[in-house]
C-alpha cells in the first residue's frame, strides 16, 4: 500500500503514484520510507518455464502456438522461447501480456 507523506522537494522520490502502478519493489521497504524510482522495476508477465501463447498476425491471418519460456520478461521486453513439440525450434518473442508474446 502507498500513502502520501509530506516531504521537501530536495529529497528524491516518486512525484506521482501513477509512476509506481504496474511495477514492483526491488527491496524491502519500511513503513514511512520514501519510494525512489530505482526501488521499482516492471512486473514480469512471463517467467522462465511458463507456457506462453505466441500470436503472429500477418495480412489478416492469425497463427497461435504454445511455447515454453526460457527467460523472464516484462511488458515489451524480449524473451527466449522454445517450441513444446520441437525443442530445436527456438524463437524470441516480445511480451504483450500475461504469458503472451
N, C-alpha and C positions, 0 to 999 in steps of 0.2 A: 504494500500500500504506500502511496505517496501523499505527502501533505506539504503545503506551502509553509515556509519558515522565513520570517523577515531576515534579510542579510544586506550587507553593504555591497556596492557594485564592484568593489575591487577583489572580492573573493570569487574564485572560479566556480561555476556551477552550470546547471542546465536552466536556461531562461524560460523555457516553456515545457509544460508537462507533455505536450504532443511530441516533443523530441524523444521521449522515453517509450512511447507506445510502439509495440512490436519489437521491443528489444529486451534483453535480459542482462542482469548484472554479471560482471566478471569476478566479483569478490563479495564477501560478506560485508554488509553494512550495518552499523549500529543505529538504533533509533535516534533521530535528530541529526545524523551525519549527512553532510551535503553530498548530493549526487552529481558527479562530474561526467562530462562526455566520455572520457577514457574509461569510465566504470561500466560502460554499456557496449553491447555488441548485438548484431541481429540474431534472432532466434533461428536455429537450424530447422528447416522444414523437411529436409531429407537427411537421414542418418545412415551411417555405414551399415550395410546388411539389410536395409529396408527394401521392400518390394516397391518399385517405382513404376508408375504408368507413364510411358513416353508417348507423347502425341505429336505427330508430324502432319502439318496441313500444307498441301500444295495444290494449286489450281482446282479448288473445290473438292479435293479428295482428302479424307482424314484417315490416317492409319494410327492404330494404337497397339502397343506391345508392352509386355511387362518385363522389366529388367531388375537386376539386383544392384543396389548401390555399393560401390567400392569406397566411397568417400562421403563426407557430410557437406551440406551447404545450405545457406540461407537464400532468401528470395533473390533471384537474378544472378546467383553465383553458379559456376560451372562445377558439375560433379562427374566422376567417372562411373560408368555403368557397364555391366556385363549381362548378356542375354541368359535367361534361365535355362533354355533348352539347348544353347550352343555356347559354351564357355569361351570359344575362340572369337566370338563376336563381342567386341568391346567398343563402346562409344562414349562420347562426352555429351552431356545434356545440360541445359540451363534450367535451374529450378524455377518453376512457375507457380507452385502451390504445395500443399502438404502431400508428400510422396508423389509429386508430379513433376515432369520435366518436358 
